[in-house]
Amino acid sequence: MSWPKRILITLAAAAALILIPVVGLVIYDFYERMQVALFYRAHSMLRTMHELPDQSYETRLQGMTNILLKRLPIGSARSDALGVLSDEGMKCSPGTGSTARTMLVCGVTSPRVRWHIEIQLDENNKVSGGRVLTLKA
């Protein structure tokens, strides 16, 4: 085999060694993005919160809380809150300790997305407020 052919084969092998991981990373990134898109397609309220424009952290949290309380208005019954959050695929449990009767702690986790929502309840088991957190899974 001549030297030019050996050089071309070596360059082709080196290019393949570089391209294979790059292509793999592109495919993995596409897969991750699709998983997140499928998650938000199935969770309309969370999608609306996720699509808020980039703002300061406090403004974004306030916007997410406003969306939550629009979907689950203050004064709503505990059962209504559980129904709305269940429709979003969230699992809810009472708060712990002294907040057991006055708070619902709800969350949903996929391999790539994690949401945490707390609903405050008054003494009549009616919604009195809420808090939303989105966390990296």
N, C-alpha and C positions, 0 to 999 in steps of 0.2 A: 504494500500500500504506500502510496506516495505521501510526502510530507504535507502538501496542501489538503489532501483528503483527511489525514489525521487531525490537522488543525481544525478543519470544518466540523468533524465529528466531535472533537473536544469542545468546541464552542457551542455546538448544538446541545450537547449533554449539560454543559454549564448553564445554558439558557433554560433548559428544561428544569434543572434543579432550582433555579430562581423562580420560574413561572409557576411551578406546581404549588408551592406554598402561597404565593400571591393569589392565585385563582381560588385556592382553598379558603383563604381569608375573605375574599369577595363573596363567595358562596355562603360562608358562615354569617357574614354581616347581613346578607339578603335574608337568610333564614331567621335571624334574630328580629329583623324589622317586620317580617311577615307575622311572626308570633305575637309581637306587640300589637300590630294592626288587627289581628284576629281577636285578641283580648278586648281591645276597645270597641270593636264592632259588636261584641256580645254584651257590653256594659255601657249603655247610652249615657247615663248620668256621669259616670267616671270619664267617659270620652269627652263630654262637654267640659268637665273640669280640666282635663289634660290639655285640651285645645285652647285654654286661655292664653292670651298673648304673654310673652315674657315681660315681666314687671319685677318690681322689688318683691322680696320674699313675703313681706307682710301684706302687700297689696294682692299678691297671688293667693295667699291663704284666705284673705277676706273674700276674694272672688269665689273661691271654691266653697267657702261656708255659705255665701249668698246662694249659690246654685243648689247646695244641699237643702237650705231652708226654703227655697222656692219649691223644691220637689216635696219637702216634708215640712210644711209650715208650722210655726210655733203654735201650740195649742192642739196639735194632732195627737191622737191616742197612741199609746205604746204599741198596740197591735198594728196600727197603720204604719208606724216606723219600721216595725219588724217586717211587714209585708213589702214595703218599698225597698228596704235593704236586701231582703231575700231575693226580690226580683233582679237585683244587681249582682246576685251570686255571692253575697256576703254572709258570713256566719257571725251571729251575734251572741254575746253572753252578757250577764249583768256585770257591773263594775265589781271591784273587789273591796273588801273591808267596809268602811263607812259609806262608800258610794254604791253599794250593791243595789239599793232600791232607787237611786237617783241617776243612774247612768247605764247606758247600753254601750258596750264596746264591740265594734264590728270590724271585720277585715276580710279582705280577699287577697289571695296570693296566687300568682301564676309563676312559672319559672323565671319570668323576666320583669314582672310588675308586682308591686305590693302596695295596697292601700289600707289605711287605718282611719276609721271614723268613730268618733265618740258623740253620743247623743245624750244631752242632759235632760232629765225629767224632773217635773215639779212634784209636789206632794200628792197630786191627783193623777199621777202617771201620764201626764201630758208633756209633749216636747216643749222645752223651754230654751233650748240652744243646741249648738253643735260645734264640732271641731273636725277638721279634715287634715290628714297628713298623707303624703305620697312618699314612699320610701323606695330606695333601690333594692331590688330583690337579689 
